[in-house]
Amino acid sequence: MKKIVSLAIILGLGLIISALVEEAEARRLGGGRSFGSKPGYSQKFQKSTPAAPTQQGAPRAPMAGRGMFGGMLGGMLMGGLLGSLLFGGAFTGLRFMDILLIGGGLYLLFKLLRRGQPAMQGAGGPQTTSQSMHSPWTHLRSTQAQDTAQASSIPPGFDSQEFLKGAKAAYVRMQGSWDKRDMEDLRQFTSDDVFQEIKNQAAHDPGPGNTEILLLEAQLLEVKTIGNQTIATVLFDTMLREDSASAPAEQVREAWHFSRYESGENTHWVVEGIQQLVS
């Protein structure tokens, strides 16, 4: 009976540690998923033209938080106690030393997680544009066309350079608003379907996050007009940290679909879909 109770306590502690680690893993806006206002946005994006050159030698590594904390620390605690329980032969319940080990491990876990929270949200470079993004983002009706790699898919009179400035500023601002779970700010930059998905993700992960943008490149892939609606697709090629300052950077490539109506009351740009890029 004592062994069963002790085993239940150990397994319960393991579940608690796993839950804490899972909650501590901050995820970027969208959570690495593909979704949007059209059914096709739920699939990964297949880029038809070669991507612009990106920074070489950048590590493409998974999140380090779970692997280190969940694997090393959790394995030490669970392995040691279970080994004593199942193979030691002399285990008669949680002893004082076991309690000290568990308490010390949990304290170390919390210290490491708290230490990994940087004081500054977002990226140092692009963040300065996020504060002033409203001006360029709401005045994109320019008549000067820009030369781009996809010039044939850009309609005459569409200012690609000005649009990309606004798109990058929107990307940075929305990531920052997501970290703060500022749903009111995110609402003005998203379509109804995208906002509903973001709300659902926030309900499952209500705690604040930290997305550090180290590098942000944007490429305009396509601009098309469907009736009264214009849809512009932008490839964001970024280097992010989604956990702590000590975590390795991760390359993230996503296609964001921005849309607006050319006439009517709501003529500002909104995000109507986010797709992960096919590797």
Buried (B, 14 or more C-beta within 10 A) or exposed (E): EEEEEBBEBBEEBBEEBBEBBEEBBBBBBBBEEBBBBBEEBEEEBEBEEEEEEEEEEBEEEEBBBBEBBBEEBBEEBBEBBBEBBEEEEEBEEBEEEBEEBBEEBBEEBEEBBEEBBEEEBBBEEBBEBBEEBBEBBEEBEBEEBBEBEBEEBBEEEBBBEBBBBBBBBBBBBBBBBBBEBBBEBBBEBBBEBBBEBBBEBBEEBEEEBBBBBBBBBBBBBBBEEEEEEBBBBBBBBBBBBBBBEEBEBBBBBBBBBBBBBEEEEEBBBBBBBBBBBEE
